[in-house]
Amino acid sequence: MLEVSGTGLVIDITHAVVEKVFQPSEGASMRTGDAIKHLPSGETWTIAAVSPNGKEIVCCGWPETIAPVFDCRVVSEASDEEHRELLDQVCKLNDLRGSWARSTRDAITKEQA
């Protein structure tokens, strides 16, 4: 809710902001290898994988930590080479990170075909 000072107007902007954040292009802009700032914790994480629906990320390291993309901001983008190398490594994992990474790899392969 946003109250416009002195006017008595209260505007509910929450829904509009959440919809904007969830646009596929925004989720797609985060990818494996990018460094992100997790806003609630203030920590900087490296993305292991982005969920197939683009709404969540899972970070490298332990414990396996998942966060909604709207809680994260990219602070440093991985180069294409860094992205491919880390994606290949994460694809070998037998956990959620590996599953999401394989989905990403399969989608890239499909686009290139």
ABEGO torsion letter per residue (X at the ends): XBBBBGAGBBBBAAAAAAAAAABAAAAAABBBGBBBBBAAAGBBBBBABBBAAGABBBBBEOBBBBBBAAABBBABBBBAAAAAAAAAAAAABBBAAAAAAAAAAAAAAAAAX
